[in-house]
C-alpha cells in the first residue's frame, strides 16, 4: 500500500468515527463544556459526508454516474 493509499485509509477511518460520534451526539473528548448547536451539528454532518465521498472517489470506490441518455 502506497503512502497516499495509507493516508486516505487512515483519514477515512477517522472520518467514519467522527460521523458515528456526530450521529450519536457525543461530544469530542477534549471539549468538556460541549453544548449541542443543531445548526452546527447539521453543517458538520454535511461536511463529514462530503469529505467521506471525496475520499471514496480518490480511492476509486465510488464510480461516477453513468452518462445521461437523451
N, C-alpha and C positions, 0 to 999 in steps of 0.2 A: 504494500500500500504506500503510495507516494505521500509526501508531506502535505500536499494540498488535500488529498483524499482523507488523510488522518485528521487534518484541521476541520474539514467540513463535517466529518463524522462526529467529532467531539462537540462542535458547535450545534449540530442537530440534537445531540443528547441533552445539552444544556437548554436549548430552546424547548424541547419536549417537556423537560422538567419544569421550566417556567410556565408553560401552557397549563400543565396539570396543577401547579400551585395557584395560578391565576384563577382557574376554573373552580378550585376548592375555596377560594377566598382566603388563602393562607398568607399571612404577612411574611415579608423577607426576614431572614434570621437576624440581620443587622439593624432592624428598624423596630425598636421596642414601642414607639409611640405611633404605630401604624394605624391610620384611620381610612376606611374604605370610601373612596370617592367614586361613585358609579360611572361618571363620565370618563374619569382617568382609567378605571378598570376596563371599560369598553374599548378605549383607544389603545391600551396596552395589548388587549387580546387581538385586536386587528393588526397591530404592529407585529406581534409574535407570529400570527398566522401567515402574514406576508413574508416574514423572514424565513419561516419553515418552507413555504412554497418556493422561494428563491433558492434555498439550499437544495431542495429536491430537483429543481431544474439543473443546477450545477452538477449534481451527482448523476444526472441522467435518468432519475427515477420517474420523473413526470414528463410524459410525452406531450408535445404541442397538440393543439386542437387540429383535427383534420380540416382541410380547406372547405369553405362553404360551397355548396353546389348551387348554381344559378338556375 
